[in-house]
């Protein structure tokens, strides 16, 4: 059984890491990650549509050095249990840039957040922003195929601590 990592009760394990995602749009990658979270019981069925709808109004793409990232998420009422899911896209897809009306950025890494309390993601977002500023780290994550290594990289760089059993 996989050990689940928590940081402020955020679950993260190999089952929440999807690599070599072959999609042609942000909607496809969002749906894939959100449905995976739903299948694992972290989010309600309403989460998928809610994330897609929110992305239309509030873009989550961030142009970063190395490769662009996105952090799609939605309101707490669609979440059962806090989790982070990481999607690594085979070929980039365009996401709207956070805070911009028209501009897009070619995203390679998608960090989907499922939070069940208002502002519970603040500390996590602050740590993610540090990761997003590290060009070499983003490039490493975007090319790594081993989910265990990816998990270790994320744990180390987000300062995640192991809790619970196996």
Residue, then its C-alpha position, 0 to 999 in steps of 0.5 A: x500500500x502506498x504511504x500518503x503524504x500530508x502537509x497541513x492534511x493535504x494528501x499526495x501519493x503516486x496515485x495522484x501523479x499522472x505522467x505523459x498525459x496526452x491531451x490537446x486542451x486545458x479542459x481535457x487535462x483538468x477533467x482527467x486530473x479532477x476525475x482521478x481525484x473523484x475516483x479516489x474519493x478526495x472530491x465530489x462528482x461536482x468538482x470536475x464541472x466546478x473546476x472547469x467552470x472556474x477556469x473559464x472565469x479565473x485563469x490559473x496559468x503561470x508563465x515560469x522559467x523552464x516550463x509554465x505551470x497551472x494550479x486549477x482548483x475550485x470552491x470547498x463545497x466540492x471537496x471531501x478531503x484535501x489533496x494535491x494532484x500533479x499532471x505532467x503533460x506530454x505536449x504543452x497546452x494553453x492555459x489563460x494566464x492568472x490575472x490576465x484577460x486574453x493572454x495564454x501560456x503553454x503549460x507543461x505541469x498542472x498542480x490541481x488543488x483540492x481544499x476543504x477549508x477557506x484559505x487552507x491552501x495559503x501555506x501550500x501556495x506559498x511553497x508552490x510559488x518557491x518551486x515555480x521560481x526554480x527553473x531547474x526543478x520545473x524542468x526536472x519535474x517536467x521530464x521525470x517518468x518515475x512517480x516515486x522520484x516525482x513524489x520525493x522531489x515534491x515532498x522535499x521541495x514543499x517540505x511535506x512530512x510523512x504522516x500515518x501508516x502504510 
